[in-house]
Amino acid sequence: MLSPTNILRPFDAPASLAEQTFARMGSLGVIAAGLMALVVFAL
């Protein structure tokens, strides 16, 4: 199962419920970080 955390991580970790939840939060975090970076660069 491909998720942002699994792609960023060099090792294979068991996909537990917590891992899947963090993966969803991680994808949202990446989008939020990208928006914040755009705001910082725009200043």
Phi, psi and omega in degrees: 000123181272130176215158181307321182291322180291326180290320182284336183271134182283347182241158180273125178242148179297132182275092178270177179298319179296320180296319180294322179295315179295329179294318179293317179294325180295318180296321177293324179295322179295318179295316180297319180296322179296317179295318179296320179296320178296319179295317181297317181289334181286335181289000000 
